[in-house]
Structure formats: structure tokens, C-alpha cells
Amino acid sequence: VPVVTATISIDRSCQYHEGTFPYFKGLADSVMIMNGINAPKVVECLGSDGCRYRQLAKSGNDDLRQDAV
């Protein structure tokens, strides 16, 4: 599964070869609980490129549109 929060360069020819996108290898050992009514969690995903990517995990009826603010 590709890491959705990874930054990749745009190829004008739209030819993305295997290995262009880092994929999900695992999760870090810790979770950070954020402030708020629903207390969303921040987890770190370990990518195939060796980088860590932050992911926001939400549950219930929490509105995702408010995250951009």
C-alpha cells in the first residue's frame, strides 16, 4: 500500500515505474493523542524508503474537512 502522505515529484509523462512511491512497511512504537473532543491520534508510518510519515487517525463522526484549518 503506498504511503498517502509521501511527497513525490510529478512526472509530466505520467510514467511512474515500480518503486516510485514509498510503500507502507510498518508503524512506529508510539502514538500521540491530540487535543479535541474526539481525541484524534497521530501515528508514524514507516515507509519503504526509510522515512517516517505522520498519519492522523480519527474515529466516529469526526469531520475530516476541519483538519485543513
C-alpha positions in Angstrom: 0.0 0.0 0.0 1.5 3.4 -0.9 2.1 6.0 1.8 -0.5 8.6 1.1 1.3 11.4 2.9 4.6 10.9 1.0 5.8 13.8 -1.3 6.7 12.7 -4.8 7.8 14.6 -7.8 5.4 15.0 -10.7 6.3 13.2 -13.9 4.9 15.2 -16.9 4.8 12.0 -19.0 2.8 10.2 -16.2 5.1 7.3 -16.3 5.5 6.2 -12.7 7.6 3.0 -12.6 7.7 0.4 -9.8 9.4 1.8 -6.7 8.4 5.5 -7.4 6.1 5.6 -4.4 7.3 4.5 -1.0 5.1 1.8 0.4 3.9 1.0 4.0 6.3 -1.2 5.9 5.0 -0.8 9.5 4.2 1.5 12.3 6.4 3.2 14.9 6.1 2.1 18.6 4.3 5.2 19.9 1.0 7.1 19.4 0.4 10.8 20.1 -3.1 11.7 21.3 -4.2 15.2 20.1 -6.4 17.7 21.9 -10.1 17.9 20.9 -13.4 16.4 21.6 -12.8 13.2 19.7 -9.1 12.9 20.6 -7.6 12.0 17.2 -4.3 10.0 17.2 -1.1 10.7 15.3 0.8 7.6 14.3 4.0 7.4 12.4 4.2 5.1 9.4 7.5 3.6 8.4 8.0 3.8 4.6 10.0 1.5 2.3 12.4 4.4 1.7 13.4 4.5 5.4 11.5 7.7 6.2 8.8 8.2 8.8 5.4 9.7 7.7 2.9 11.1 10.1 -0.7 9.8 9.8 -3.8 11.2 11.5 -6.2 8.5 12.7 -9.7 9.6 13.5 -12.8 7.7 14.5 -16.5 8.1 14.8 -18.3 11.0 13.2 -15.3 13.4 13.3 -15.4 15.8 10.4 -12.3 15.5 8.2 -12.9 18.8 6.5 -11.9 20.7 9.6 -8.3 19.3 9.5 -7.2 21.8 6.8 -8.0 24.7 9.2 
